[in-house]
Amino acid sequence: MNEAPPGSRGTPQAEARARVLAEMARAPLDLLVIGGGIVGAGVARDAAMRGLRVGLVEQHDFAYGTSSRSSRLLHGGMRYLAQGRLGLVHEASTEKKILHHIAPHLAEPLPFIFPAYQGNREWVLWQLKIGVKLYDALCGGRNLGRSTWLSREDALGKVPELRAEGLKGAVRYYDGFTNDARLTLDTLRSAAKQDALLLNYCRFVDAANREPWYCEVREELTGRSQTVLARAVANATGPWADGLPHSRVKSRVTKGVHLVVERTRVPVPEAVVMTEDKRILFAIPWGERTILGTTDTDYHGALENVRAEPADIRYLLEVANRFFPRAVVTEADVISTWAGARPLLAAPGGAPSDISRAHEIRSAEPGWWDVTGGKLTIYRLMAEQTVDKVVRMLKSSSGPNEQGGPGASRTAMEPLLPPVETEGVSGILPPAMNCAVVEHYVKQEWAVHLEDVMVRRTSWHHCFRDAARRAELVATWMAQLLSWPADTQAAELERYARVTRAGTRN
Ligand SMILES: Cc1cc2nc3c(=O)[nH]c(=O)nc-3n(C[C@H](O)[C@H](O)[C@H](O)COP(=O)(O)OP(=O)(O)OC[C@H]3O[C@@H](n4cnc5c(N)ncnc54)[C@H](O)[C@@H]3O)c2cc1C
């Protein structure tokens, strides 16, 4: 079998990657971002829009980490509301509306039905009724839709399969539905248009602060190391952040699992909130599928191995069957799964679901920032606050002639991409499967491996039961488009089967 990965040889893609790395090394960067998840992508975009010379390295594929394994919700957080964390709810609710404005193709209003049952002391109907009105108010104006109260009959009218026994009524409120990996990729595409230098499969290895920072990165497809100089460094490596040299991050990592089933098996016309004690889980309609999630348990294993274990799957099916008793959904109904590691700020005790989702931007050493915690919904704000700090530092260390320099963030106002650049290739639902879209992903969106297209660019892997068969066709297209040598196609199919079956996904 071919040893050399695709993208490592003298193909146009390999040459383009080499040019990006050479350009990063040609002259000092203002900012090197480590990590190509949503936070790193947001930081790179904001910095590039302010005119900084910015580079970003991602050790695997863009959005490989938590940013392709979330519940895909843009939300203030009903649970945080119940915990009285009103500041967090207000912050995230405002951001969800900003994302709806700058990326409407990836921020659809989604109604949630939250049923209340007799005897449930954690989620009481009258409290929920007040809660959803407060939730709307905390959006700083109008929410993505107005919340309403539903009688028992109305709730069953909207979701006929919902458990009727003990049902007292429900509330209906709005959050946003997104596609996490696509949001990351489109943020990166937007950054690239502003001249950010972006490289996936390139790992940050170490750095020394000699003003500027001398950073060693390794191009993983060729194994070539390169020194990149940067006046500032942002560590945006999510759950990997503790392990990075120079990082002062102390995080507590928890695992969350999702299942995808046919929508006919768990028929939800709108999202439904399922509760387990204080915990909130969701059944979310996703085209012809339903997403069920999520779990929240401490995780101490290797981050590359986080996956749905049989016990996680059983737990989610049990909860779903309790709320939709006629569904009797079983493991045989599961089309795909994904599991992610939440990068939470350390809190040694307490239940995982009680740990704050607040974020922190800390300068561990001069010119080095650790950006941690938070959630997908507030990535733009995290990025803005990080780049504000970087800009202040750059201005204070530059001569009086450079004091004008970069201005304020514009990321809340300017759309990520014009609709013509997202139509047919980026959305909440998977795109139609054809060679032209695959060509777009390999030529315009840095896809190197078959997995990059099947999982993160398109979600085809999660959507189709016969994803393995479809992957064969996609591999044929990629082989043509990327001039793969004969044995690479078979090696890629083998790699895809390995990572999606035994590795990080299933
Ligand atoms: C199960 C689950 C459900 C969630 N649901 C939601 C939700 O519905 N809504 C919401 O708002 N939030 C949600 N979140 C939280 C949200 O997904 C995360 O906060 C967010 O994705 C974290 O992004 P990140 O960029 O910090 O980390 P990541 O996406 O993990 O990115 C970090 C990247 O750094 C890279 N990296 C690590 N080390 C190096 C190195 N040495 N060199 C180069 N690159 C490196 C990694 O490969 C990785 O790609 C959820 C999280 C989980 C786990």
The ligand as an SDF file (V2000), in Angstrom:
LIG
                    3D

 53 58  0  0  0  0  0  0  0  0999 V2000
  -20.8590   17.0830   22.4990 C   0  0  0  0  0  0  0  0  0  0  0  0
  -20.7050   18.5570   22.3810 C   0  0  0  0  0  0  0  0  0  0  0  0
  -21.7940   19.3360   22.0480 C   0  0  0  0  0  0  0  0  0  0  0  0
  -21.6490   20.7120   21.9250 C   0  0  0  0  0  0  0  0  0  0  0  0
  -22.7150   21.4300   21.5030 N   0  0  0  0  0  0  0  0  0  0  0  0
  -22.5930   22.7560   21.3540 C   0  0  0  0  0  0  0  0  0  0  0  0
  -23.6790   23.4950   20.8310 C   0  0  0  0  0  0  0  0  0  0  0  0
  -24.7100   22.9470   20.4490 O   0  0  0  0  0  0  0  0  0  0  0  0
  -23.5350   24.8300   20.7360 N   0  0  0  0  0  0  0  0  0  0  0  0
  -22.4020   25.4720   21.1250 C   0  0  0  0  0  0  0  0  0  0  0  0
  -22.3680   26.6930   21.0540 O   0  0  0  0  0  0  0  0  0  0  0  0
  -21.3300   24.7830   21.5740 N   0  0  0  0  0  0  0  0  0  0  0  0
  -21.3930   23.4430   21.6810 C   0  0  0  0  0  0  0  0  0  0  0  0
  -20.3290   22.7160   22.1040 N   0  0  0  0  0  0  0  0  0  0  0  0
  -19.0680   23.3980   22.4010 C   0  0  0  0  0  0  0  0  0  0  0  0
  -18.2880   23.7320   21.1250 C   0  0  0  0  0  0  0  0  0  0  0  0
  -18.3820   22.6870   20.2040 O   0  0  0  0  0  0  0  0  0  0  0  0
  -16.8240   24.0000   21.4660 C   0  0  0  0  0  0  0  0  0  0  0  0
  -16.7560   24.9790   22.4780 O   0  0  0  0  0  0  0  0  0  0  0  0
  -16.0320   24.4960   20.2770 C   0  0  0  0  0  0  0  0  0  0  0  0
  -16.2270   23.6870   19.1390 O   0  0  0  0  0  0  0  0  0  0  0  0
  -14.5480   24.5160   20.6280 C   0  0  0  0  0  0  0  0  0  0  0  0
  -13.8300   25.0120   19.5330 O   0  0  0  0  0  0  0  0  0  0  0  0
  -12.2660   25.1670   19.6150 P   0  0  0  0  0  0  0  0  0  0  0  0
  -11.8370   25.8230   18.3580 O   0  0  0  0  0  0  0  0  0  0  0  0
  -11.8870   25.8170   20.8980 O   0  0  0  0  0  0  0  0  0  0  0  0
  -11.7030   23.6810   19.7300 O   0  0  0  0  0  0  0  0  0  0  0  0
  -11.5620   22.5620   18.5930 P   0  0  0  0  0  0  0  0  0  0  0  0
  -12.6680   22.5870   17.6330 O   0  0  0  0  0  0  0  0  0  0  0  0
  -11.3070   21.2700   19.2820 O   0  0  0  0  0  0  0  0  0  0  0  0
  -10.2690   23.0180   17.8020 O   0  0  0  0  0  0  0  0  0  0  0  0
   -8.9690   22.9020   18.3220 C   0  0  0  0  0  0  0  0  0  0  0  0
   -8.0710   22.4340   17.1940 C   0  0  0  0  0  0  0  0  0  0  0  0
   -6.7090   22.5530   17.5960 O   0  0  0  0  0  0  0  0  0  0  0  0
   -5.9860   21.5580   16.9120 C   0  0  0  0  0  0  0  0  0  0  0  0
   -4.6880   21.3580   17.5470 N   0  0  0  0  0  0  0  0  0  0  0  0
   -4.4330   20.7960   18.7470 C   0  0  0  0  0  0  0  0  0  0  0  0
   -3.1170   20.7680   18.9930 N   0  0  0  0  0  0  0  0  0  0  0  0
   -2.5080   21.3350   17.9170 C   0  0  0  0  0  0  0  0  0  0  0  0
   -1.1350   21.5770   17.5610 C   0  0  0  0  0  0  0  0  0  0  0  0
   -0.1300   21.2340   18.3740 N   0  0  0  0  0  0  0  0  0  0  0  0
   -0.8760   22.1750   16.3590 N   0  0  0  0  0  0  0  0  0  0  0  0
   -1.8880   22.5220   15.5160 C   0  0  0  0  0  0  0  0  0  0  0  0
   -3.1950   22.2880   15.8080 N   0  0  0  0  0  0  0  0  0  0  0  0
   -3.4960   21.7100   16.9830 C   0  0  0  0  0  0  0  0  0  0  0  0
   -6.9030   20.3390   17.0180 C   0  0  0  0  0  0  0  0  0  0  0  0
   -6.5960   19.3520   16.0740 O   0  0  0  0  0  0  0  0  0  0  0  0
   -8.2870   20.9640   16.8280 C   0  0  0  0  0  0  0  0  0  0  0  0
   -8.7560   20.8660   15.4990 O   0  0  0  0  0  0  0  0  0  0  0  0
  -20.4110   21.3300   22.1990 C   0  0  0  0  0  0  0  0  0  0  0  0
  -19.3150   20.5440   22.5370 C   0  0  0  0  0  0  0  0  0  0  0  0
  -19.4480   19.1640   22.6010 C   0  0  0  0  0  0  0  0  0  0  0  0
  -18.2650   18.3150   22.9070 C   0  0  0  0  0  0  0  0  0  0  0  0
  1  2  1  0
  2  3  1  0
  2 52  2  0
  3  4  2  0
  4  5  1  0
  4 50  1  0
  5  6  2  0
  6  7  1  0
  6 13  1  0
  7  8  2  0
  7  9  1  0
  9 10  1  0
 10 11  2  0
 10 12  1  0
 12 13  2  0
 13 14  1  0
 14 15  1  0
 14 50  1  0
 15 16  1  0
 16 17  1  0
 16 18  1  0
 18 19  1  0
 18 20  1  0
 20 21  1  0
 20 22  1  0
 22 23  1  0
 23 24  1  0
 24 25  2  0
 24 26  1  0
 24 27  1  0
 27 28  1  0
 28 29  2  0
 28 30  1  0
 28 31  1  0
 31 32  1  0
 32 33  1  0
 33 34  1  0
 33 48  1  0
 34 35  1  0
 35 36  1  0
 35 46  1  0
 36 37  1  0
 36 45  1  0
 37 38  2  0
 38 39  1  0
 39 40  1  0
 39 45  2  0
 40 41  1  0
 40 42  2  0
 42 43  1  0
 43 44  2  0
 44 45  1  0
 46 47  1  0
 46 48  1  0
 48 49  1  0
 50 51  2  0
 51 52  1  0
 52 53  1  0
M  END
$$$$
